[in-house]
Amino acid sequence: GHVGPELVGHVAMPLLEGCTHAFLDLGANAGVQTRKLHQPKLYSRSHFVPLFQKAGFYEDGAVRCAIGVEPAREYWPRL
């Protein structure tokens, strides 16, 4: 049988290469905070969206990247 951790997703380039802004979500659950980063209009009432704005994630020329880490397997299909 399989022993050890599974690789979910892949990394084809150095992580965060080309990003001007990076968001690290530890304990990402279903990835909602990352969706708030990339789809702020869908989450206009979120407290996170103004934080992303203040940090410059939405400035012209910004290249937003996000890394979500979630150890609970039940969330993996959604991520």
Secondary structure, 3 states (H helix, E strand, C coil): CCCCCCCCCCCCCCCCCCCCEEEEEECCCCCHHHHHHHCHHHHCCCCHHHHHHHCCCCCCCCCEEEEEECCCHHHHHHC
